[in-house]
Amino acid sequence: MDYSGPLYRALHPYHARQPLSGEGARRYGGRFNPRGCAALYLARDFDTLRHEIARGGSFQPSTIVEYVTRITGLFDARDRAALAHYDMTPEALADPAWQLKMQRGEGVATQDWAEALIAAGHTGALVPSFARGARAGACNIVLWTWGDGTGAHLRVVDDEGRLSR
């Protein structure tokens, strides 16, 4: 699937000057990327981002960035039949124990699934938001490849150069 339009991301203030870096995700791993695999986690709308930042708790200091995007090669994780092709289910995508499993060194099904999608040539995936309080149908886009020569073109909206100061 393809996507064009705005996407939003919350950056830790320490990383605000590198809005196209997936270093944090590479270093620590995430629901849809194992450690060692860079990723950008982007919300399709600001309301979803607000819930993702708070993670069901307090809102932490963040730098909010908007991107103008044109992306091809996304996997649509809302499609049950497409998920089944990769032995994945909506319930497994939503596994609340993924982080605990990763910390214990156990296999994380969503990370294995992401690696299979990467191997199949997908740029990223459109996935449901699992943030507490997010409305039904809220989605995020996770990118594993982006930039020149890829199917994911992102432009940071920073007309005044605020991130470079």
C-alpha positions as CSV (number, residue, x, y, z in Angstrom):
1,M,0.0,0.0,0.0
2,D,1.0,3.6,-0.5
3,Y,0.6,6.6,1.8
4,S,1.0,10.3,1.1
5,G,0.3,13.0,3.7
6,P,1.4,14.3,7.1
7,L,2.9,12.1,9.8
8,Y,3.9,13.0,13.3
9,R,6.6,11.9,15.7
10,A,7.6,12.7,19.2
11,L,11.3,13.0,19.8
12,H,13.2,12.9,23.1
13,P,14.6,16.4,23.4
14,Y,18.1,15.0,23.4
15,H,17.5,13.7,19.8
16,A,15.5,16.7,18.5
17,R,18.2,17.8,16.1
18,Q,18.1,14.4,14.4
19,P,14.4,14.0,13.4
20,L,15.2,11.4,10.7
21,S,17.2,9.2,12.9
22,G,16.0,5.8,14.0
23,E,18.9,5.4,16.4
24,G,16.8,5.0,19.6
25,A,14.7,2.3,18.1
26,R,17.9,0.6,16.7
27,R,19.5,0.7,20.1
28,Y,16.6,-0.4,22.3
29,G,14.2,-2.3,20.0
30,G,10.5,-1.8,19.8
31,R,7.3,-3.6,19.2
32,F,8.0,-3.7,15.5
33,N,11.8,-3.8,15.4
34,P,14.4,-5.9,17.1
35,R,17.4,-4.3,18.6
36,G,19.9,-3.5,15.9
37,C,17.2,-2.6,13.4
38,A,16.5,1.2,13.0
39,A,12.9,2.3,12.7
40,L,10.8,5.4,12.7
41,Y,7.5,5.2,14.6
42,L,5.1,7.8,13.1
43,A,1.5,8.6,14.0
44,R,-1.0,9.4,11.3
45,D,-2.6,12.2,13.3
46,F,-1.7,14.4,16.3
47,D,-4.4,12.9,18.5
48,T,-2.9,9.4,18.2
49,L,0.6,10.8,18.8
50,R,-0.7,12.4,22.1
51,H,-1.8,9.0,23.3
52,E,1.4,7.3,22.1
53,I,3.6,9.8,24.0
54,A,1.7,9.4,27.3
55,R,1.6,5.6,27.0
56,G,-1.3,5.6,29.4
57,G,0.5,7.7,32.0
58,S,2.0,11.1,32.2
59,F,3.0,13.2,29.2
60,Q,6.8,13.3,29.1
61,P,8.8,16.2,27.6
62,S,9.0,15.8,23.8
63,T,9.7,17.6,20.7
64,I,6.9,17.1,18.2
65,V,7.8,17.0,14.5
66,E,5.6,16.9,11.5
67,Y,6.7,15.2,8.3
68,V,5.4,15.6,4.7
69,T,5.6,12.1,3.3
70,R,5.3,10.0,0.2
71,I,5.6,6.3,1.0
72,T,5.3,3.1,-1.1
73,G,5.7,-0.5,-0.2
74,L,3.8,-0.4,3.2
75,F,2.3,-3.5,4.6
76,D,-1.3,-2.9,5.8
77,A,-1.6,-4.7,9.1
78,R,-5.3,-4.0,9.3
79,D,-5.8,-6.7,6.6
80,R,-6.4,-10.0,8.4
81,A,-5.8,-12.1,5.3
82,A,-2.4,-10.4,4.7
83,L,-1.5,-10.9,8.3
84,A,-2.4,-14.6,8.1
85,H,0.0,-15.0,5.2
86,Y,2.8,-14.2,7.7
87,D,1.2,-16.3,10.5
88,M,0.3,-13.1,12.4
89,T,-3.0,-12.1,14.0
90,P,-4.4,-8.8,15.3
91,E,-4.3,-10.3,18.8
92,A,-0.6,-11.1,18.4
93,L,0.1,-7.6,17.1
94,A,-1.5,-6.2,20.3
95,D,0.5,-8.5,22.7
96,P,1.0,-6.3,25.8
97,A,3.9,-8.5,27.0
98,W,6.2,-7.9,24.0
99,Q,8.5,-5.6,25.9
100,L,8.8,-7.9,28.9
101,K,9.6,-10.8,26.5
102,M,12.3,-8.7,24.8
103,Q,13.8,-7.7,28.2
104,R,13.9,-11.4,29.1
105,G,15.7,-12.3,25.9
106,E,12.6,-14.3,24.7
107,G,11.3,-14.2,21.1
108,V,9.0,-11.4,20.3
109,A,6.5,-12.4,17.6
110,T,5.9,-8.9,16.3
111,Q,9.7,-8.4,15.9
112,D,10.0,-11.7,14.0
113,W,7.0,-10.6,11.9
114,A,8.7,-7.2,11.1
115,E,11.9,-9.0,10.1
116,A,9.9,-11.2,7.7
117,L,8.3,-8.1,6.2
118,I,11.7,-6.4,5.8
119,A,13.1,-9.5,4.1
120,A,10.0,-9.4,1.7
121,G,11.0,-5.9,0.7
122,H,8.4,-3.8,2.6
123,T,9.4,-0.3,3.5
124,G,7.3,-0.3,6.6
125,A,3.9,-1.1,8.0
126,L,0.7,0.6,8.8
127,V,-0.2,-0.7,12.2
128,P,-3.0,-0.1,14.7
129,S,-2.2,2.1,17.7
130,F,-2.1,0.2,20.9
131,A,-1.8,3.2,23.1
132,R,-4.2,3.4,26.0
133,G,-6.9,5.9,25.2
134,A,-6.3,6.0,21.5
135,R,-9.6,6.0,19.5
136,A,-10.7,2.9,17.6
137,G,-9.1,2.9,14.1
138,A,-6.1,5.0,15.2
139,C,-3.0,4.0,13.2
140,N,0.8,4.5,13.1
141,I,3.3,3.9,10.4
142,V,6.5,2.1,11.3
143,L,9.3,2.6,8.7
144,W,12.4,0.3,8.4
145,T,13.8,2.0,5.4
146,W,13.6,5.7,4.4
147,G,15.5,8.4,2.6
148,D,17.1,8.7,-0.8
149,G,16.8,5.5,-2.9
150,T,14.0,4.0,-0.9
151,G,10.2,4.0,-1.1
152,A,9.8,6.4,1.8
153,H,10.4,10.0,1.3
154,L,10.1,12.3,4.3
155,R,10.5,16.0,4.6
156,V,10.7,17.5,8.1
157,V,8.4,20.5,8.4
158,D,10.9,23.0,9.9
159,D,10.5,26.1,7.8
160,E,12.2,28.3,10.4
161,G,15.2,26.0,11.1
162,R,14.2,25.6,14.7
163,L,15.7,22.1,15.0
164,S,19.1,23.2,13.9
165,R,19.4,25.8,16.6
